[in-house]
């Protein structure tokens, strides 16, 4: 179509998706003997779901390229859930092989800033 500009981030996303290798990625909300925490402070979600959604919306984009990969998301969710629950709930990444660079979502590129979620502040 004439007059339609290509979005370079979407093009990179599609290129990464095209070159992604196979595998099976497993991320569970907690380790086998742990409970999964829920609380109203996480927007009516469990802590795992809350940070999974935050990560997909851009908080997990650690390299600030505008694309959240599965590797970035898994590390972000695991780190945030551990911190939010004082290590009472630790998401587990399965032992199977997968392409950590598999793109999951396109987000607005962010400047490097620390995550300052008010729910994580300690008193």
ABEGO torsion letter per residue (X at the ends): XBGBBBBAAAAAAAAAAAABBBEBBBBBABBAABBBBBBAAAGGBBAAAAAAAAAAAGAABAAGAGBBBAAAAAAAAAAAAAAAAGGABBBBBBABBBBAABBABBBBBBBBBBBBBAAABBX
